[in-house]
């Protein structure tokens, strides 16, 4: 009930209240990742992440795609819940509509959080990724939504996937609890 009340207050107040999220991670990596959401750069995307976090939608969602030297992807609230069949993890989103791109000049440096999407630039929904290293080929093509301010050691410890696509085999690391910070 408290999560629903917080989500409704966030929706009513707009994105200015949600300045970040804290992600508790368990698995090969254990600890807390703190992310500052960039409401001034990507207001719709920052609000979406904060809304889903406040609703508890990210709790129990796995890091399904992790590519060493590139990024760790999570946030599939539809198919990425721990304990479910992981074959479809990464193919879903939330029940909310996709978002229009909010591209910026912020470079994809280490610790930057970007919104995952399909080939359509206006298809970001709930999934996001955290950069292990700079990859400037993403600049201007994917919405930058935030930056890790604490816990890069936790990000660095996330279980890596296999192959070019980085699919995590076996038991993936999971976001056990995601909370909104102000």
N, CA and C of each residue as an Amber inpcrd file, in Angstrom:
protein
   546
   0.8200000  -1.1880000   0.0000000   0.0000000   0.0000000   0.0000000
   0.8690000   1.2590000   0.0000000   1.9680000   1.2350000   0.7920000
   2.8510000   2.4010000   0.8470000   3.5250000   2.6410000  -0.4910000
   3.9130000   1.5440000  -1.2010000   4.5400000   1.6880000  -2.5100000
   3.5810000   2.3220000  -3.5000000   2.3120000   1.9050000  -3.4560000
   1.3140000   2.4660000  -4.3560000   1.1150000   3.9450000  -4.0650000
   1.0450000   4.3250000  -2.7930000   0.8780000   5.7330000  -2.4200000
   2.0540000   6.5610000  -2.9020000   3.2880000   6.0160000  -2.7720000
   4.4660000   6.7350000  -3.2480000   4.4300000   6.8770000  -4.7590000
   4.0400000   5.8140000  -5.4640000   3.9550000   5.8730000  -6.9210000
   2.9450000   6.9280000  -7.3670000   1.7790000   6.9580000  -6.7140000
   0.7600000   7.9450000  -7.0620000   1.2380000   9.3720000  -6.7750000
   1.9600000   9.5560000  -5.6670000   2.4800000  10.8900000  -5.3630000
   3.5460000  11.3010000  -6.3780000   4.3570000  10.3520000  -6.8420000
   5.3590000  10.6630000  -7.8690000   4.6900000  11.0650000  -9.1750000
   3.6340000  10.3330000  -9.5460000   2.9200000  10.6580000 -10.7780000
   2.2610000  12.0310000 -10.6840000   1.6810000  12.3320000  -9.5580000
   1.0020000  13.6140000  -9.3790000   1.9880000  14.7730000  -9.3560000
   3.1350000  14.5620000  -8.7340000   4.1030000  15.6460000  -8.5810000
   5.0120000  15.8130000  -9.7890000   5.1130000  14.7910000 -10.6420000
   6.0070000  14.8680000 -11.7860000   7.4080000  14.4020000 -11.4070000
   8.3360000  14.4820000 -12.3520000   9.6520000  13.9040000 -12.1560000
  10.5570000  14.6400000 -11.1890000  10.2160000  15.8340000 -10.7640000
  11.1240000  16.6150000  -9.9210000  11.4040000  15.9520000  -8.5750000
  10.4790000  15.1290000  -8.0650000  10.6860000  14.4960000  -6.7680000
  11.6720000  13.3390000  -6.8210000  11.7290000  12.6510000  -7.9230000
  12.5600000  11.4560000  -8.0280000  13.9480000  11.8340000  -8.5150000
  14.8870000  11.8860000  -7.5970000  16.2350000  12.2670000  -7.9980000
  17.1340000  11.0710000  -8.2110000  16.7070000   9.8900000  -7.7850000
  17.5400000   8.7310000  -7.9870000  16.8990000   7.4520000  -7.4920000
  17.6720000   6.3650000  -7.6450000  17.2420000   5.0680000  -7.1430000
  18.4210000   4.3790000  -6.4650000  18.0860000   3.4880000  -5.5460000
  19.0730000   2.6030000  -4.9370000  18.6640000   1.1770000  -5.2810000
  19.6270000   0.4090000  -5.7830000  19.3770000  -0.9660000  -6.1980000
  20.1600000  -1.9070000  -5.2900000  19.4460000  -2.7710000  -4.5860000
  20.0990000  -3.8200000  -3.7980000  20.2740000  -5.0220000  -4.7190000
  21.5260000  -5.4850000  -4.8470000  21.8580000  -6.5700000  -5.7660000
  22.3240000  -7.7920000  -4.9740000  21.8640000  -8.9750000  -5.4010000
  22.3240000 -10.2350000  -4.8180000  22.6920000 -11.1950000  -5.9330000
  23.6500000 -12.0560000  -5.6370000  24.1140000 -13.0550000  -6.5950000
  25.6190000 -13.1170000  -6.5270000  26.2580000 -13.1430000  -7.6810000
  27.7180000 -13.0570000  -7.7100000  28.1510000 -11.6960000  -7.1600000
  27.3940000 -10.6780000  -7.4970000  27.5920000  -9.3310000  -6.9370000
  26.6400000  -9.1720000  -5.7560000  27.1140000  -8.5480000  -4.6990000
  26.2700000  -8.2810000  -3.5340000  26.5560000  -6.8720000  -3.0540000
  25.5070000  -6.0690000  -2.9260000  25.6940000  -4.7130000  -2.4430000
  24.6360000  -3.7870000  -2.9920000  24.9170000  -2.4950000  -2.8980000
  23.9620000  -1.4630000  -3.2930000  24.5710000  -0.5740000  -4.3710000
  23.7730000  -0.3040000  -5.3950000  24.1420000   0.6240000  -6.4650000
  23.2450000   1.8420000  -6.3180000  23.8470000   3.0290000  -6.2650000
  23.0820000   4.2750000  -6.1850000  23.1940000   4.9940000  -7.5220000
  22.0450000   5.3750000  -8.0650000  21.9900000   6.0290000  -9.3730000
  21.2930000   7.3730000  -9.2380000  21.9350000   8.4070000  -9.7760000
  21.3220000   9.7290000  -9.8850000  20.5920000   9.7640000 -11.2220000
  19.2810000   9.9900000 -11.1920000  18.4980000  10.0930000 -12.4230000
  18.5630000  11.5200000 -12.9520000  18.7060000  11.6620000 -14.2540000
  18.8630000  12.9730000 -14.8950000  17.5070000  13.5020000 -15.3700000
  16.7120000  14.0500000 -14.4330000  15.3880000  14.5800000 -14.7880000
  15.4690000  15.7520000 -15.7550000  16.5670000  16.4940000 -15.7060000
  16.7050000  17.6550000 -16.5900000  17.0890000  17.2490000 -18.0080000
  17.6750000  16.0810000 -18.1750000  18.1260000  15.6210000 -19.4930000
  17.1200000  14.6630000 -20.1300000  16.5440000  13.7810000 -19.3260000
  15.5850000  12.7860000 -19.8240000  14.4220000  12.6610000 -18.8410000
  13.5740000  13.6960000 -18.7570000  12.5250000  13.7080000 -17.7360000
  11.5360000  12.5500000 -17.8210000  11.1210000  12.1690000 -19.0230000
  10.1430000  11.0820000 -19.1430000  10.7520000   9.7350000 -18.7400000
  12.0020000   9.5130000 -19.1240000  12.6650000   8.2550000 -18.8000000
  12.9860000   8.1760000 -17.3030000  13.4340000   9.2810000 -16.7130000
  13.7140000   9.3160000 -15.2720000  12.4240000   9.0640000 -14.4880000
  11.3440000   9.6750000 -14.9210000  10.0590000   9.4580000 -14.2540000
   9.6080000   8.0080000 -14.3810000   9.8180000   7.4030000 -15.5500000
   9.4170000   6.0060000 -15.7590000  10.1670000   5.0770000 -14.7990000
  11.4750000   5.2380000 -14.7070000  12.2580000   4.3870000 -13.8040000
  11.8190000   4.5950000 -12.3600000  11.6150000   5.8390000 -11.9650000
  11.1850000   6.1250000 -10.5920000   9.8020000   5.5480000 -10.3100000
   8.9050000   5.6490000 -11.2570000   7.5550000   5.1200000 -11.0850000
   7.5820000   3.6010000 -10.9170000   8.3140000   2.9130000 -11.7980000
   8.3950000   1.4530000 -11.7050000   9.0780000   1.0170000 -10.4160000
  10.1060000   1.7520000 -10.0060000  10.7910000   1.4310000  -8.7440000
   9.8250000   1.6100000  -7.5660000   9.0780000   2.7100000  -7.5550000
   8.1390000   2.9790000  -6.4560000   7.0400000   1.9270000  -6.3880000
   6.6480000   1.3990000  -7.5250000   5.6100000   0.3590000  -7.5760000
   6.1560000  -1.0100000  -7.1680000   7.4790000  -1.1400000  -7.0680000
   8.0770000  -2.4330000  -6.7530000   8.2570000  -3.3200000  -7.9710000
   8.0400000  -2.7710000  -9.1570000   8.1070000  -3.5620000 -10.3880000
   9.5010000  -4.1230000 -10.6630000  10.5570000  -3.4230000 -10.2080000
  11.9210000  -3.8850000 -10.4570000  12.4020000  -4.9080000  -9.4240000
  11.6890000  -5.0620000  -8.3250000  12.1050000  -6.0060000  -7.2840000
  12.0630000  -7.4270000  -7.8270000  13.1890000  -8.1250000  -7.7630000
  13.2660000  -9.4980000  -8.2420000  13.6320000  -9.6450000  -9.7010000
  13.9290000  -8.5360000 -10.3860000  14.2810000  -8.5790000 -11.8030000
  15.7880000  -8.8110000 -11.9450000  16.1550000  -9.6770000 -12.8840000
  17.5430000 -10.0940000 -13.0650000  18.3070000  -9.1960000 -14.0460000
  19.6290000  -9.2890000 -13.9620000  20.5150000  -8.7420000 -14.9850000
  20.6400000  -9.8410000 -16.0360000  19.9090000  -9.7090000 -17.1290000
  19.7870000 -10.7930000 -18.1070000  20.8270000 -10.7440000 -19.2240000
  21.3950000  -9.5780000 -19.4590000  22.3720000  -9.4050000 -20.5510000
  23.5470000  -8.6120000 -20.0000000  24.7150000  -9.2430000 -19.9150000
  25.8830000  -8.6030000 -19.3190000  27.0890000  -8.9060000 -20.1940000
  27.6450000  -7.8630000 -20.8070000  28.7650000  -8.0210000 -21.7250000
  29.9970000  -7.3680000 -21.1250000  31.0210000  -8.1940000 -20.8610000
  32.2620000  -7.7190000 -20.2600000  32.8550000  -6.5870000 -21.0940000
  33.2720000  -5.5190000 -20.4310000  33.8510000  -4.3730000 -21.1200000
  32.8330000  -3.4620000 -21.7800000  31.5520000  -3.7730000 -21.6280000
  30.5090000  -2.9770000 -22.2750000  29.4600000  -2.5400000 -21.2570000
  28.4980000  -3.4320000 -20.9140000  27.4100000  -3.0090000 -20.0340000
  26.7000000  -4.1880000 -19.3980000  25.8900000  -3.8520000 -18.3540000
  25.0020000  -4.8030000 -17.6750000  23.5760000  -4.3060000 -17.8500000
  22.6990000  -5.1490000 -18.4210000  21.3290000  -4.7500000 -18.7170000
  20.3420000  -5.4830000 -17.8250000  19.3180000  -4.7510000 -17.3920000
  18.2690000  -5.2700000 -16.5160000  16.9730000  -4.4970000 -16.7830000
  15.9550000  -4.7660000 -15.9850000  14.7300000  -3.9630000 -16.0410000
  13.5750000  -4.5520000 -16.8100000  13.6830000  -5.7990000 -17.2730000
  12.5670000  -6.4220000 -17.9760000  11.5550000  -6.8970000 -16.9460000
  10.6130000  -6.0310000 -16.5940000   9.6380000  -6.3420000 -15.5400000
   8.5880000  -7.3490000 -16.0050000   8.5020000  -7.5880000 -17.3000000
   7.5370000  -8.5360000 -17.8450000   8.0730000  -9.9730000 -17.8280000
   9.2900000 -10.1780000 -18.3140000   9.8370000 -11.5260000 -18.4600000
  11.0980000 -11.7870000 -17.6450000  11.6110000 -10.7990000 -16.9300000
  12.8980000 -10.9360000 -16.2660000  12.8710000 -11.1950000 -14.7840000
  11.7640000 -11.6820000 -14.2420000  11.6900000 -11.9510000 -12.8070000
  12.4030000 -13.2510000 -12.4590000  13.2120000 -13.2100000 -11.4070000
  13.9290000 -14.3940000 -10.9180000  12.9330000 -15.5100000 -10.6510000
  13.2910000 -16.7170000 -11.0550000  12.4400000 -17.8720000 -10.8280000
  11.5560000 -18.2210000 -12.0090000  11.4640000 -17.3220000 -12.9760000
  10.6840000 -17.6130000 -14.1740000  11.6050000 -18.1620000 -15.2600000
  11.0110000 -18.6200000 -16.3350000  11.7640000 -19.0900000 -17.4910000
  12.5020000 -17.8930000 -18.0880000  13.8190000 -17.9480000 -18.1120000
  14.6310000 -16.8100000 -18.5360000  14.8200000 -16.7090000 -20.0460000
  14.2460000 -17.6290000 -20.8150000  14.4460000 -17.5970000 -22.2710000
  13.8910000 -16.3330000 -22.9140000  12.8970000 -15.7170000 -22.3020000
  12.3130000 -14.4980000 -22.8690000  12.8060000 -13.2250000 -22.1800000
  13.6720000 -13.3810000 -21.1800000  14.1940000 -12.1950000 -20.4830000
  14.8750000 -11.2720000 -21.4840000  14.5130000 -10.0050000 -21.4210000
  15.0460000  -9.0140000 -22.3450000  14.1070000  -8.6900000 -23.4910000
  13.0230000  -9.4390000 -23.6160000  12.0760000  -9.2110000 -24.7120000
  10.8700000  -8.3830000 -24.2750000  10.7720000  -8.0790000 -22.9800000
   9.5800000  -7.4040000 -22.4820000   9.8300000  -6.0140000 -21.9460000
   8.7720000  -5.4520000 -21.4500000   8.8130000  -4.1190000 -20.8540000
   7.8090000  -4.0680000 -19.7200000   7.1580000  -2.9420000 -19.5780000
   6.1160000  -2.7880000 -18.5650000   4.7760000  -2.6530000 -19.2810000
   3.7190000  -2.4710000 -18.5110000   2.3950000  -2.2580000 -19.0990000
   2.2040000  -0.8140000 -19.5570000   3.1750000   0.0290000 -19.2500000
   3.1140000   1.4370000 -19.6500000   3.5560000   1.5770000 -21.1040000
   3.1360000   2.6560000 -21.7860000   3.5240000   2.8180000 -23.1910000
   5.0200000   3.1100000 -23.3470000   5.5460000   2.7570000 -24.5210000
   6.9360000   3.0840000 -24.8360000   7.1210000   4.5960000 -24.8210000
   8.3800000   5.0120000 -24.6510000   8.7010000   6.4340000 -24.5230000
   9.4060000   6.9760000 -25.7640000   9.1620000   8.2410000 -26.0940000
   9.9160000   8.8550000 -27.1890000  11.3520000   9.1220000 -26.7390000
  12.2730000   9.0130000 -27.6610000  13.6880000   9.2310000 -27.3490000
  13.9150000  10.6220000 -26.7600000  14.8490000  10.7010000 -25.8170000
  15.2840000  11.9700000 -25.2270000  16.8130000  11.9900000 -25.3260000
  17.3060000  12.0980000 -26.5600000  18.7490000  12.0650000 -26.7860000
  19.4000000  13.3470000 -26.2720000  20.6650000  13.2310000 -25.8700000
  21.4030000  14.3700000 -25.3200000  22.8520000  14.2900000 -25.7640000
  23.6380000  15.2590000 -25.3030000  25.0720000  15.2800000 -25.5900000
  25.8950000  14.5910000 -24.5050000  25.2450000  13.9920000 -23.5030000
  25.9690000  13.3080000 -22.4270000  26.6220000  12.0550000 -23.0120000
  27.9440000  11.9250000 -22.8670000  28.6350000  10.7630000 -23.4590000
  28.4430000   9.4910000 -22.6360000  28.5090000   8.3680000 -23.3260000
  28.3980000   7.0670000 -22.6830000  29.7350000   6.6630000 -22.0640000
  30.0120000   7.2610000 -20.8900000  31.2080000   6.9700000 -20.1080000
  30.9100000   5.8430000 -19.1190000  31.9320000   5.3880000 -18.4430000
  31.7880000   4.3890000 -17.3810000  30.7960000   4.9030000 -16.3290000
  29.8480000   4.0540000 -15.9420000  28.8730000   4.4080000 -14.9190000
  27.6130000   5.0810000 -15.4350000  27.5760000   5.4330000 -16.7090000
  26.3710000   6.0500000 -17.2800000  25.2750000   4.9920000 -17.3790000
  24.0360000   5.4130000 -17.1310000  22.8750000   4.5370000 -17.2380000
  22.0830000   4.9730000 -18.4710000  21.8530000   4.0290000 -19.3680000
  21.0970000   4.3040000 -20.5830000  19.8460000   3.4560000 -20.6510000
  18.9140000   3.8820000 -21.4780000  17.6720000   3.1370000 -21.6700000
  17.8320000   2.1690000 -22.8290000  17.5030000   0.9130000 -22.5870000
  17.5270000  -0.0960000 -23.6410000  16.2930000   0.0990000 -24.5160000
  16.4300000  -0.2740000 -25.7770000  15.3250000  -0.1420000 -26.7310000
  15.5360000  -1.1070000 -27.8830000  14.5380000  -1.2140000 -28.7470000
  14.6810000  -1.9850000 -29.9770000  15.3170000  -1.0650000 -31.0260000
  15.2490000  -1.4320000 -32.2640000  15.8060000  -0.5750000 -33.3350000
  15.0710000   0.7620000 -33.4450000  13.8300000   0.7700000 -33.0000000
  13.0320000   1.9960000 -33.0110000  13.5080000   2.9040000 -31.8720000
  13.9940000   4.1090000 -32.1860000  14.4920000   4.9970000 -31.1320000
  13.4340000   5.3850000 -30.0970000  12.1580000   5.2470000 -30.4480000
  11.0680000   5.6090000 -29.5470000  10.4420000   4.3770000 -28.8920000
  11.2570000   3.3720000 -28.5670000  10.7250000   2.1250000 -28.0160000
  11.2320000   1.7990000 -26.6070000  11.9390000   2.7160000 -25.9540000
  12.3830000   2.4570000 -24.5770000  11.1580000   2.3390000 -23.6780000
  11.2570000   1.4520000 -22.6720000  10.1120000   1.2450000 -21.7910000
  10.5640000   1.1060000 -20.3440000  11.0590000  -0.0660000 -19.9650000
  11.4480000  -0.2930000 -18.5690000  12.9040000  -0.7250000 -18.4200000
  13.4930000  -1.2530000 -19.4840000  14.8450000  -1.7940000 -19.3900000
  15.9090000  -0.7030000 -19.4630000  16.9670000  -0.9080000 -18.6920000
  18.0870000   0.0280000 -18.7040000  19.3920000  -0.7310000 -18.5740000
  20.4900000  -0.0560000 -18.8640000  21.8050000  -0.6790000 -18.7800000
  22.7960000   0.2780000 -18.1370000  23.8230000  -0.3190000 -17.5040000
  24.8750000   0.4380000 -16.8250000  26.1910000   0.1330000 -17.5270000
  26.9230000   1.1780000 -17.8820000  28.1620000   1.0240000 -18.6370000
  29.3360000   0.6080000 -17.7410000  30.0660000  -0.4310000 -18.1760000
  31.3060000  -0.8340000 -17.5150000  32.4630000   0.0620000 -17.9630000
  32.3850000   0.5380000 -19.1950000  33.4710000   1.3070000 -19.8080000
  32.8640000   2.2710000 -20.8230000  33.6250000   3.2850000 -21.2530000
  33.1190000   4.1880000 -22.2810000  32.8700000   3.4560000 -23.5970000
  31.7400000   3.7450000 -24.2290000  31.4170000   3.2400000 -25.5650000
  30.7140000   4.3880000 -26.2830000  31.5050000   5.2120000 -26.9390000
  30.9770000   6.4390000 -27.5220000  30.1470000   6.2160000 -28.7800000
  30.1370000   5.0030000 -29.3150000  29.2850000   4.7120000 -30.4600000
  27.8030000   4.8270000 -30.0990000  27.4870000   4.7720000 -28.7930000
  26.0950000   4.8950000 -28.3480000  25.6480000   6.3570000 -28.2460000
  26.6100000   7.2760000 -28.2160000  26.2930000   8.7000000 -28.0290000
  25.2710000   9.1770000 -29.0610000  24.2190000   9.8190000 -28.5660000
  23.2060000  10.3930000 -29.4350000  22.2320000   9.3930000 -30.0280000
  22.4140000   8.1000000 -29.7570000  21.5250000   7.0730000 -30.2990000
  20.6870000   6.3660000 -29.2330000  21.0650000   6.5210000 -27.9690000
  20.3350000   5.9260000 -26.8520000  20.1780000   6.9910000 -25.7830000
  19.0200000   7.0020000 -25.1150000  18.7420000   7.9910000 -24.0810000
  19.5840000   7.7310000 -22.8390000  20.3380000   8.7380000 -22.4220000
  21.0650000   8.7010000 -21.1470000  20.0700000   9.1260000 -20.0740000
  19.9000000   8.2780000 -19.0470000  18.8960000   8.5620000 -18.0210000
  19.5060000   8.8030000 -16.6490000  20.7920000   8.4730000 -16.4650000
  21.3940000   8.6740000 -15.1530000  22.8460000   8.2650000 -15.1060000
  23.3770000   8.2600000 -13.8660000  24.7750000   7.9010000 -13.6460000
  24.9080000   7.2540000 -12.2630000  25.7330000   6.2160000 -12.1930000
  26.0260000   5.5770000 -10.9090000  26.8770000   6.5290000 -10.0840000
  26.4400000   6.8090000  -8.8530000  27.2060000   7.6850000  -7.9580000
  27.8920000   6.9040000  -6.8480000  27.3980000   5.7130000  -6.5550000
  28.0210000   4.8060000  -5.5770000  27.7390000   3.3860000  -6.0160000
  28.7090000   2.5070000  -5.7560000  28.4770000   1.0990000  -6.0230000
  28.9880000   0.5840000  -7.3510000  29.9180000   1.2930000  -7.9930000
  30.4780000   0.7540000  -9.2390000  31.2110000  -0.5530000  -8.9820000
  31.7070000  -0.7600000  -7.7680000  32.3340000  -2.0430000  -7.4400000
  31.3070000  -3.1730000  -7.5090000  30.0520000  -2.8740000  -7.1510000
  28.9770000  -3.8570000  -7.2550000  28.6680000  -4.1190000  -8.7310000
  28.5760000  -3.0470000  -9.5140000  28.3410000  -3.1910000 -10.9560000
  29.4420000  -4.0560000 -11.5760000  30.6970000  -3.7690000 -11.2350000
  31.8300000  -4.5100000 -11.7930000  31.7890000  -5.9970000 -11.4460000
  31.1240000  -6.3650000 -10.3450000  31.0740000  -7.7560000  -9.9000000
  29.8960000  -8.5370000 -10.4760000  28.9820000  -7.8820000 -11.2050000
  27.8110000  -8.5590000 -11.7590000  28.2530000  -9.6910000 -12.6850000
  27.5740000 -10.8370000 -12.5590000  27.9000000 -12.0250000 -13.3510000
  27.8020000 -11.7260000 -14.8440000  28.8560000 -12.0580000 -15.5610000
  28.9150000 -11.8150000 -16.9950000  28.1600000 -12.8830000 -17.7710000
  27.6540000 -12.4490000 -18.9210000  26.9810000 -13.3580000 -19.8220000
  27.9660000 -13.9920000 -20.7750000  27.4400000 -14.7640000 -21.7160000
  28.2790000 -15.4750000 -22.6730000  27.9700000 -15.0460000 -24.0950000
  28.9700000 -15.1510000 -24.9370000  28.7840000 -14.8550000 -26.3480000
  28.6220000 -13.3830000 -26.6360000  28.4190000 -13.0830000 -27.9060000
  28.2890000 -11.7050000 -28.3680000  27.1190000 -10.9750000 -27.7400000
  26.0290000 -11.6890000 -27.5270000  24.8200000 -11.0650000 -26.9890000
  24.8430000 -10.9310000 -25.4760000  25.7640000 -11.6440000 -24.8120000
  25.9090000 -11.5060000 -23.3630000  24.8220000 -12.1220000 -22.5210000
  24.1180000 -13.1240000 -23.0580000  23.0570000 -13.7800000 -22.2940000
  23.6540000 -14.4640000 -21.0650000  23.0780000 -14.1750000 -19.9010000
  23.5600000 -14.7610000 -18.6540000  22.9650000 -16.1530000 -18.5030000
  23.8480000 -17.1420000 -18.3270000  23.4290000 -18.5440000 -18.1690000
  23.4190000 -18.8990000 -16.6820000  22.6360000 -19.9090000 -16.3370000
  22.5650000 -20.3220000 -14.9410000  21.8160000 -19.2890000 -14.1160000
  22.2700000 -19.0750000 -12.9090000  21.5990000 -18.1480000 -12.0010000
  22.1770000 -16.7370000 -12.1800000  21.3790000 -15.8000000 -12.7040000
  21.8590000 -14.4290000 -12.8790000  21.8060000 -13.6390000 -11.5730000
  22.5000000 -12.5140000 -11.5450000  22.3750000 -11.5860000 -10.4230000
  21.0120000 -10.9110000 -10.5140000  20.4920000 -10.4800000  -9.3730000
  19.1270000  -9.9670000  -9.3200000  19.0560000  -8.6670000  -8.5290000
  18.1650000  -7.7880000  -8.9630000  17.8440000  -6.5810000  -8.1890000
  16.7890000  -7.0130000  -7.1710000  17.1960000  -7.2430000  -5.9360000
  16.2400000  -7.7390000  -4.9370000  15.2750000  -6.6600000  -4.4940000
  15.7670000  -5.4200000  -4.4350000  14.9040000  -4.3100000  -3.9860000
  15.4230000  -3.0110000  -4.5970000  14.5220000  -2.2600000  -5.2120000
  14.8730000  -0.9760000  -5.8150000  13.9950000   0.0980000  -5.1860000
  14.6290000   1.1200000  -4.6250000  13.8970000   2.1900000  -3.9560000
  14.2130000   3.5320000  -4.5900000  13.2580000   4.4240000  -4.5020000
  13.4210000   5.7910000  -5.0040000  14.0440000   6.6390000  -3.9100000
  15.0180000   7.4500000  -4.2840000  15.6350000   8.3930000  -3.3450000
  15.2570000   9.8010000  -3.7790000  15.2470000  10.7120000  -2.8340000
  14.8910000  12.1060000  -3.1630000  16.0390000  13.0260000  -2.8860000
